[in-house]
Amino acid sequence: MSQEDILESDRAGSARHPRETMALFGQSEAEATFLTACRAGRLHHAWLIMGSRGIGKATLAWRIARYMLIDAKMRAEGNGVSAGLPRDCLDVPEGHAVTRQMIALSEPGIRLVRRPYDGKSKRLRKFITVGEIRGLKTFFELTSADGLPRVVIVDSADEMNASASNAVLKVLEEPPENSYFFLISHSPSCLLPTIRSRCRTLKCKPLPKPDLVKAMKQAGGTVSDAEIDSMVELTCGSVGDALRLRESDGLETYTRLIELISKAPGIPRHKVIEFASSCDGKENEGHFETAIQLLLRLLERLALHGAFGMFPVQAARGELELSERLCGNLEASRSWAMAHDELSRIASGSREVNIDPFSVMHDMLAKVDRTAAKVMYLQA
């Protein structure tokens, strides 16, 4: 696999891309909603596939696209409605040419819009720009003659900048004939209200443990029962996040964070510097992102435990003891919730202005230490 393939913005690490994933677990309700519309002959031209990150939204979009294009081609070749695919599931014939072409991104009936890879900087661009949307005009012109549906997948719509969002809105307001848009969104509230109003929604849900296990096995590799239990706790049913944790030694990182914060208030400075240094440098970008995700998740779990006692399974050794010490009442829970929100803004802002990872992680851990001192006072 080339570096450019690995850095596809819509791929979870080195796992299979959603276009290469044939089976989808845990999203039967969303599939049934689409098939009901399909059977009724009322396919809306724009669909917003929404839900948390990594739970199968993109896989669902590609399953739908495969189904629509293969169904249309079978009907065209068979000269009749009965020649198409059945309407009870989105499964398609194995080895069909459309499937192979989609995997190779050479199927003329589909266009993927995503953050592109910049060959000069050797990085993914931060946003989907208006240029990516303007390219749809050529796509529609080149594919309009065959009479088959044209499908556009935007993964993810949250990553469009303002100009790209306005350009998409114009297309959705006057869509080309026989065209269908599937906008994938992890945070639909961040999209333009006018975009949301022009889409029918498909809601995807977090995966329960059995489906998460199946999805992990499909992605390749084995995971122990203890690891799965921890991943369920830390990823809230997201197979994408679980794959990232597995590839970046996320469970080990979470254990290190537990050990570090267990010393709060008064985390030794050299320990903070040591952890922050492990996040620094281009070669540690993946570890840095994982560490931020896990630190925020830890604060969220502290707040939930203090407020509702929602702590059925420890995600790492020592987590329950830490939570009982640092989050023993509602006031402490509010403090951790506020710290979570502030650190989320710090993390988001650092990506915008490219603050060095060492400084970001150092400041985040310092904030955690100050919050720990505050809650210990409140609990005294």
C-alpha positions as CSV (number, residue, x, y, z in Angstrom):
1,M,0.0,0.0,0.0
2,S,1.4,3.4,-1.0
3,Q,1.8,6.3,1.4
4,E,-0.9,8.1,-0.6
5,D,-3.3,5.2,-0.1
6,I,-2.7,5.1,3.6
7,L,-3.3,8.9,3.8
8,E,-6.8,8.7,2.2
9,S,-8.7,11.1,4.4
10,D,-11.7,8.7,4.5
11,R,-9.7,5.6,5.5
12,A,-9.3,4.5,9.1
13,G,-5.5,4.1,9.3
14,S,-4.3,1.2,7.2
15,A,-7.6,-0.7,7.5
16,R,-9.8,-1.5,4.4
17,H,-11.4,1.5,2.8
18,P,-15.2,1.6,3.1
19,R,-15.5,1.0,-0.7
20,E,-13.6,-2.3,-0.1
21,T,-15.8,-3.4,2.8
22,M,-18.7,-5.6,1.6
23,A,-20.5,-6.4,4.9
24,L,-21.9,-3.8,7.3
25,F,-22.8,-4.6,10.9
26,G,-25.2,-2.9,13.3
27,Q,-26.9,-0.6,10.8
28,S,-29.9,-2.7,9.7
29,E,-32.4,0.1,10.6
30,A,-30.7,2.6,8.3
31,E,-30.5,0.1,5.5
32,A,-34.2,-0.7,5.9
33,T,-35.1,3.0,5.8
34,F,-33.3,3.4,2.4
35,L,-34.8,0.1,1.0
36,T,-38.3,1.2,2.1
37,A,-37.9,4.4,0.0
38,C,-36.5,2.4,-2.8
39,R,-39.4,0.0,-2.9
40,A,-41.9,2.9,-2.8
41,G,-40.1,4.6,-5.8
42,R,-39.5,7.7,-3.7
43,L,-35.7,8.0,-3.7
44,H,-34.8,11.5,-2.5
45,H,-31.9,13.1,-4.4
46,A,-29.9,14.0,-1.3
47,W,-29.3,11.9,1.8
48,L,-27.5,12.9,5.0
49,I,-25.9,9.9,6.7
50,M,-25.3,10.9,10.3
51,G,-23.9,9.5,13.4
52,S,-20.7,9.4,15.4
53,R,-17.4,8.8,13.7
54,G,-16.3,5.3,12.7
55,I,-19.6,3.4,13.0
56,G,-20.1,2.5,9.4
57,K,-21.6,5.6,7.7
58,A,-19.2,5.5,4.8
59,T,-19.6,1.8,4.4
60,L,-23.3,2.3,4.2
61,A,-23.0,5.0,1.6
62,W,-20.8,2.7,-0.6
63,R,-23.2,-0.2,-0.1
64,I,-26.0,1.9,-1.3
65,A,-24.0,3.3,-4.3
66,R,-23.1,-0.3,-5.3
67,Y,-26.7,-1.4,-5.0
68,M,-28.1,1.5,-7.0
69,L,-25.6,1.3,-9.9
70,I,-25.7,-2.5,-10.2
71,D,-29.5,-2.5,-10.0
72,A,-29.7,0.2,-12.7
73,K,-27.3,-1.7,-15.0
74,M,-29.1,-5.0,-14.5
75,R,-32.5,-3.4,-15.4
76,A,-31.0,-1.7,-18.4
77,E,-29.5,-4.9,-19.7
78,G,-32.6,-6.9,-18.9
79,N,-35.1,-4.4,-20.3
80,G,-37.5,-4.8,-17.4
81,V,-38.2,-4.0,-13.7
82,S,-37.9,-7.7,-12.7
83,A,-34.3,-7.8,-14.0
84,G,-33.0,-5.6,-11.2
85,L,-31.8,-6.5,-7.7
86,P,-34.3,-7.6,-4.9
87,R,-35.5,-4.9,-2.6
88,D,-35.1,-6.7,0.7
89,C,-31.3,-6.1,1.3
90,L,-28.4,-4.1,-0.1
91,D,-26.3,-7.2,-1.0
92,V,-25.0,-7.4,-4.6
93,P,-23.6,-10.2,-6.7
94,E,-20.1,-11.0,-5.7
95,G,-17.4,-10.1,-8.2
96,H,-19.6,-7.8,-10.2
97,A,-17.7,-5.4,-12.5
98,V,-19.2,-2.3,-10.7
99,T,-17.7,-3.5,-7.4
100,R,-14.3,-4.0,-8.9
101,Q,-14.4,-0.6,-10.6
102,M,-15.5,1.1,-7.4
103,I,-12.6,-0.4,-5.5
104,A,-10.3,0.9,-8.1
105,L,-12.2,4.3,-8.1
106,S,-12.7,3.8,-11.9
107,E,-16.5,3.4,-11.9
108,P,-17.8,6.2,-14.1
109,G,-21.2,6.4,-12.2
110,I,-19.8,7.5,-8.9
111,R,-17.7,10.4,-7.7
112,L,-16.0,10.6,-4.3
113,V,-15.5,14.0,-2.8
114,R,-13.1,14.2,0.1
115,R,-10.0,16.0,1.4
116,P,-7.4,15.5,-1.2
117,Y,-3.8,14.4,-0.7
118,D,-1.3,17.2,-1.4
119,G,1.7,15.6,-3.2
120,K,3.9,18.6,-2.5
121,S,3.5,18.7,1.3
122,K,2.9,15.0,1.5
123,R,-0.1,15.6,3.7
124,L,-3.8,15.6,3.5
125,R,-5.4,19.0,3.0
126,K,-7.3,20.4,6.0
127,F,-10.6,21.0,4.2
128,I,-12.7,20.0,1.2
129,T,-12.4,23.1,-1.0
130,V,-14.7,24.6,-3.6
131,G,-12.5,23.2,-6.4
132,E,-13.5,19.7,-5.4
133,I,-17.2,20.6,-5.7
134,R,-16.7,22.4,-9.0
135,G,-15.3,19.2,-10.4
136,L,-18.7,17.7,-10.1
137,K,-19.8,19.7,-13.2
138,T,-17.4,17.7,-15.4
139,F,-18.5,14.5,-13.7
140,F,-22.2,15.1,-14.5
141,E,-21.4,16.2,-18.1
142,L,-19.3,13.1,-18.9
143,T,-21.8,10.6,-17.4
144,S,-25.1,12.0,-18.5
145,A,-25.4,10.1,-21.8
146,D,-25.9,6.6,-20.6
147,G,-29.1,7.2,-18.6
148,L,-27.8,5.5,-15.5
149,P,-27.8,7.2,-12.1
150,R,-24.9,9.3,-11.0
151,V,-23.9,9.0,-7.3
152,V,-21.8,11.5,-5.3
153,I,-20.4,10.6,-1.9
154,V,-19.1,13.5,0.2
155,D,-16.9,12.1,3.1
156,S,-17.2,14.0,5.2
157,A,-19.4,17.0,4.7
158,D,-18.2,18.4,8.0
159,E,-14.8,19.0,6.3
160,M,-16.1,21.4,3.6
161,N,-15.0,25.0,4.0
162,A,-17.5,27.8,3.6
163,S,-17.1,28.1,-0.1
164,A,-17.4,24.4,-0.7
165,S,-20.6,24.3,1.5
166,N,-22.2,27.1,-0.5
167,A,-21.3,25.3,-3.8
168,V,-22.8,22.0,-2.6
169,L,-26.0,23.9,-1.6
170,K,-26.4,25.3,-5.1
171,V,-26.1,21.8,-6.6
172,L,-28.6,20.4,-4.1
173,E,-31.0,23.2,-4.9
174,E,-30.9,22.4,-8.6
175,P,-29.7,18.8,-8.8
176,P,-28.9,17.3,-12.2
177,E,-31.5,14.7,-13.4
178,N,-31.0,11.2,-12.0
179,S,-28.3,12.2,-9.6
180,Y,-28.0,11.2,-5.9
181,F,-26.0,12.7,-3.2
182,F,-24.8,11.0,0.0
183,L,-23.4,13.4,2.6
184,I,-21.6,11.8,5.5
185,S,-21.6,13.8,8.7
186,H,-20.3,13.2,12.2
187,S,-21.6,16.6,13.4
188,P,-24.6,17.5,11.3
189,S,-25.4,20.6,13.5
190,C,-22.2,22.1,12.1
191,L,-23.6,22.0,8.5
192,L,-25.5,24.8,6.9
193,P,-29.2,24.5,8.0
194,T,-30.1,24.9,4.3
195,I,-28.1,21.9,3.4
196,R,-29.7,19.8,6.1
197,S,-33.2,20.9,5.0
198,R,-32.6,19.6,1.5
199,C,-31.5,16.1,2.7
200,R,-33.4,13.1,3.9
201,T,-31.6,11.6,6.9
202,L,-30.2,8.1,7.6
203,K,-29.2,7.8,11.2
204,C,-26.5,5.3,12.1
205,K,-26.0,4.0,15.6
206,P,-22.9,3.0,17.7
207,L,-22.1,-0.7,17.4
208,P,-22.9,-3.0,20.3
209,K,-20.1,-5.3,21.4
210,P,-21.0,-8.3,19.1
211,D,-21.2,-6.2,16.0
212,L,-18.0,-4.4,17.0
213,V,-16.2,-7.8,17.2
214,K,-17.5,-8.8,13.8
215,A,-16.4,-5.5,12.2
216,M,-13.0,-5.8,13.8
217,K,-12.6,-9.3,12.5
218,Q,-13.6,-8.2,9.0
219,A,-11.0,-5.5,9.1
220,G,-8.4,-8.1,9.8
221,G,-6.4,-9.2,12.8
222,T,-7.4,-10.7,16.2
223,V,-8.3,-8.9,19.4
224,S,-8.6,-10.4,22.8
225,D,-11.7,-10.3,24.9
226,A,-10.1,-7.9,27.4
227,E,-9.0,-5.6,24.6
228,I,-12.5,-5.6,23.0
229,D,-14.1,-4.7,26.4
230,S,-11.7,-1.8,26.7
231,M,-12.3,-0.7,23.1
232,V,-16.0,-0.8,23.6
233,E,-15.6,1.5,26.6
234,L,-13.2,3.9,25.0
235,T,-14.7,4.2,21.5
236,C,-18.5,4.2,22.3
237,G,-19.1,1.5,19.6
238,S,-17.0,3.0,16.8
239,V,-15.1,0.4,14.9
240,G,-13.1,3.2,13.1
241,D,-11.8,4.5,16.5
242,A,-11.2,0.9,17.6
243,L,-9.0,0.3,14.6
244,R,-7.1,3.5,15.2
245,L,-6.5,2.5,18.8
246,R,-5.2,-0.9,17.9
247,E,-2.8,0.5,15.3
248,S,-1.5,3.3,17.5
249,D,-1.2,1.3,20.8
250,G,-4.1,3.3,22.1
251,L,-4.8,1.0,25.1
252,E,-1.2,1.4,26.3
253,T,-1.5,5.1,25.9
254,Y,-4.7,5.2,27.9
255,T,-3.0,3.2,30.7
256,R,-0.1,5.7,30.7
257,L,-2.6,8.5,31.0
258,I,-4.3,6.8,34.0
259,E,-1.0,6.3,35.7
260,L,0.0,10.0,35.0
261,I,-3.3,11.5,36.2
262,S,-3.4,9.2,39.3
263,K,-0.6,11.5,40.6
264,A,-2.8,14.6,40.3
265,P,-2.9,17.1,41.8
266,G,0.8,17.6,41.7
267,I,1.8,15.5,38.6
268,P,5.6,15.5,38.5
269,R,6.8,18.0,35.9
270,H,9.3,15.5,34.4
271,K,6.4,13.1,33.8
272,V,4.4,15.7,32.0
273,I,7.4,16.6,29.9
274,E,8.1,13.0,29.1
275,F,4.5,12.3,28.0
276,A,4.3,15.6,26.0
277,S,7.6,14.8,24.3
278,S,6.2,11.5,23.1
279,C,3.6,13.4,21.1
280,D,6.0,15.8,19.4
281,G,7.3,15.6,15.9
282,K,5.8,14.7,12.6
283,E,6.6,11.0,13.2
284,N,4.3,11.1,16.2
285,E,1.3,12.8,14.7
286,G,-0.9,9.6,15.0
287,H,0.1,9.2,18.6
288,F,-0.7,12.8,19.4
289,E,-4.2,12.6,17.9
290,T,-4.8,9.3,19.8
291,A,-3.5,10.9,23.1
292,I,-5.9,13.9,22.7
293,Q,-8.8,11.6,21.9
294,L,-8.1,9.4,24.9
295,L,-7.5,12.3,27.3
296,L,-10.8,13.8,26.4
297,R,-12.5,10.5,26.7
298,L,-11.0,10.0,30.2
299,L,-12.4,13.4,31.3
300,E,-15.8,12.5,29.9
301,R,-15.8,9.2,31.8
302,L,-14.8,11.0,35.0
303,A,-17.7,13.4,34.6
304,L,-20.2,10.7,33.8
305,H,-19.1,8.6,36.7
306,G,-19.4,11.4,39.2
307,A,-22.8,12.4,37.8
308,F,-24.5,9.1,37.1
309,G,-22.2,6.3,38.3
310,M,-21.9,5.2,34.6
311,F,-18.8,3.1,34.9
312,P,-19.7,-0.5,34.2
313,V,-16.3,-1.7,33.0
314,Q,-12.8,-0.3,33.6
315,A,-11.1,0.6,30.3
316,A,-7.6,0.3,32.0
317,R,-6.1,-0.8,35.3
318,G,-6.6,1.8,38.0
319,E,-9.3,3.8,36.3
320,L,-12.0,3.1,38.8
321,E,-9.8,4.0,41.7
322,L,-8.8,7.2,40.0
323,S,-12.4,8.1,39.3
324,E,-13.6,7.5,42.8
325,R,-10.8,9.7,44.2
326,L,-11.1,12.6,41.7
327,C,-14.9,12.6,41.0
328,G,-16.8,11.9,44.1
329,N,-19.7,14.3,43.8
330,L,-21.7,16.5,41.4
331,E,-19.5,19.5,41.8
332,A,-16.5,17.6,40.8
333,S,-18.4,16.1,37.9
334,R,-19.2,19.6,36.6
335,S,-15.6,20.6,37.0
336,W,-14.4,17.7,34.8
337,A,-17.2,18.4,32.3
338,M,-16.0,22.0,32.0
339,A,-12.4,20.9,31.7
340,H,-13.4,18.5,28.9
341,D,-15.1,21.4,27.0
342,E,-12.1,23.7,27.4
343,L,-9.6,21.1,26.3
344,S,-11.8,20.2,23.3
345,R,-11.6,23.8,22.2
346,I,-7.8,23.9,22.8
347,A,-7.3,20.8,20.7
348,S,-9.5,22.1,17.9
349,G,-7.8,25.5,17.9
350,S,-4.3,23.9,17.9
351,R,-5.2,22.2,14.6
352,E,-6.2,25.5,13.0
353,V,-3.1,27.4,13.9
354,N,-0.6,24.5,13.9
355,I,0.7,24.9,17.5
356,D,3.4,22.4,18.2
357,P,2.1,19.1,19.8
358,F,4.4,19.3,22.8
359,S,3.0,22.7,23.9
360,V,-0.6,21.5,23.3
361,M,-0.2,18.3,25.4
362,H,1.8,20.1,28.1
363,D,-0.9,22.7,28.5
364,M,-3.7,20.1,28.5
365,L,-2.1,18.1,31.2
366,A,-1.5,21.2,33.2
367,K,-5.2,22.1,33.0
368,V,-6.0,18.5,34.2
369,D,-3.7,19.0,37.2
370,R,-5.3,22.3,38.1
371,T,-8.8,20.8,37.8
372,A,-7.7,17.9,40.0
373,A,-6.6,20.4,42.7
374,K,-9.9,22.2,42.4
375,V,-12.0,19.1,42.8
376,M,-9.9,17.8,45.8
377,Y,-10.7,21.1,47.5
378,L,-14.4,20.8,46.7
379,Q,-14.5,17.3,48.1
380,A,-12.5,18.1,51.2
